[in-house]
Amino acid sequence: MGLLTNLRDSISRVTDGLFAADEPKRIGIYGPPNAGKTTLANRIARDWTGDAVGPESHIPHETRRARRKENVEIERNGRKVTIDIVDTPGVTTKVDYKEFLDHDMEKDDAVRRSREATEGVAEAMHWLREDVDGVIYVLDSTTDPFTQVNTMLIGIIESQDLPALILANKTDLEGSDVQQIANAFPQHETIPLSALEGDNMDEVYTKIAEYFG
Amino acid sequence: MPGPKANVDAADDPDDGDDSGDGVRIDMISGARMEGLTGMEKIRLILDGVRDGNIVILEEGLSPDEESKLIEVTMTEISPDDFTGIEIETYPKAEAGDQSFLDKLMGRESTQKLTVIGPANRIETLHKDENLISTLVSRK
């Protein structure tokens, strides 16, 4: 019985591999609010398709719905990798509309934004459990990576056995500390970049092809 | 109809959390108490306590999947001027190297980690490292 099960599993893996080889992998871009996820998604999409994914903003929770850019073909070292980029809302455990009032927003707008943000985070968590094949985890390298949200999310990603690439973003800013991120998650490779300036994107694309190809 | 909440807190809940006055109620929940609950029952137990303004301390924490669902359910319950979410702290996850060879071989992953959860508007983390979680809890 065990032998038959093993044989069936082996055949299933081979056939899955044959049919799934050309299927685009859904790669979720995750991270806390304001890490630069949409800036990165736009950078990747513009570099390889010419289009953007969504608007960028310094106000937290600008992205309040998961947005997908399909069939992004990345060529690296003669190898072509096709991915669907899923830009997700920044994950948090709390949303208070009063924080948006500091950004010159009326109460009604702030309440609406916070409601959309909570729906977006719930949606992002659902995507993570059900609908992504790999994760690009984006962190702002000028901030402390030892936060509970980061610890929990990396733990969730690891528990799902998803391939994960950690990007230390905003290296163009003073106070950027890539090593701190590498120290926080030593079990993963950390790639520095500035999605805004396009610094070190070559290495990012090489790693995307390596991790998700 | 009584739901999971009634199932887990009716037996020995000293009060419903409403008569704590100026104090802060802390519920320390043992691993044994959580053991027989489903993931959703655990989340309900935590969120019902936190929404009453209590601090909930779990002896053994939640699994990654349960943490994911806790975030998701928390988001659906946030409402303006009422509930702004949760603050949650655990010790950083132990390195994989701390697991025994047998645990690794059997795919057993320990999720035992003391976890503190409270209302986001009442609990603030002052310091956190591998060995210490220091939080400031404000009264209602």
HADDOCK unambig.tbl for C-alpha pairs under 7 A between the chains (distance, minus, plus):
assign (segid A and resid 93 and name CA) (segid B and resid 71 and name CA) 5.86 0.50 0.50
assign (segid A and resid 93 and name CA) (segid B and resid 85 and name CA) 5.89 0.50 0.50
assign (segid A and resid 93 and name CA) (segid B and resid 86 and name CA) 5.62 0.50 0.50
assign (segid A and resid 93 and name CA) (segid B and resid 87 and name CA) 6.64 0.50 0.50
assign (segid A and resid 94 and name CA) (segid B and resid 84 and name CA) 5.61 0.50 0.50
assign (segid A and resid 94 and name CA) (segid B and resid 85 and name CA) 4.12 0.50 0.50
assign (segid A and resid 94 and name CA) (segid B and resid 86 and name CA) 5.68 0.50 0.50
assign (segid A and resid 94 and name CA) (segid B and resid 120 and name CA) 6.43 0.50 0.50
assign (segid A and resid 95 and name CA) (segid B and resid 84 and name CA) 5.53 0.50 0.50
assign (segid A and resid 95 and name CA) (segid B and resid 85 and name CA) 6.34 0.50 0.50
assign (segid A and resid 96 and name CA) (segid B and resid 84 and name CA) 5.29 0.50 0.50
assign (segid A and resid 97 and name CA) (segid B and resid 80 and name CA) 6.72 0.50 0.50
assign (segid A and resid 111 and name CA) (segid B and resid 80 and name CA) 6.66 0.50 0.50
assign (segid A and resid 118 and name CA) (segid B and resid 75 and name CA) 4.86 0.50 0.50
assign (segid A and resid 118 and name CA) (segid B and resid 76 and name CA) 6.61 0.50 0.50
assign (segid A and resid 119 and name CA) (segid B and resid 75 and name CA) 6.63 0.50 0.50
assign (segid A and resid 119 and name CA) (segid B and resid 76 and name CA) 6.68 0.50 0.50
assign (segid A and resid 121 and name CA) (segid B and resid 75 and name CA) 6.89 0.50 0.50
assign (segid A and resid 122 and name CA) (segid B and resid 72 and name CA) 4.35 0.50 0.50
assign (segid A and resid 122 and name CA) (segid B and resid 75 and name CA) 5.86 0.50 0.50
assign (segid A and resid 125 and name CA) (segid B and resid 68 and name CA) 6.29 0.50 0.50
assign (segid A and resid 125 and name CA) (segid B and resid 72 and name CA) 6.19 0.50 0.50
assign (segid A and resid 148 and name CA) (segid B and resid 88 and name CA) 6.88 0.50 0.50
assign (segid A and resid 148 and name CA) (segid B and resid 89 and name CA) 5.89 0.50 0.50
assign (segid A and resid 151 and name CA) (segid B and resid 92 and name CA) 6.70 0.50 0.50
assign (segid A and resid 152 and name CA) (segid B and resid 64 and name CA) 6.92 0.50 0.50
assign (segid A and resid 155 and name CA) (segid B and resid 64 and name CA) 6.00 0.50 0.50
assign (segid A and resid 156 and name CA) (segid B and resid 64 and name CA) 4.73 0.50 0.50
assign (segid A and resid 156 and name CA) (segid B and resid 65 and name CA) 6.37 0.50 0.50
assign (segid A and resid 156 and name CA) (segid B and resid 68 and name CA) 6.87 0.50 0.50
assign (segid A and resid 159 and name CA) (segid B and resid 64 and name CA) 6.56 0.50 0.50
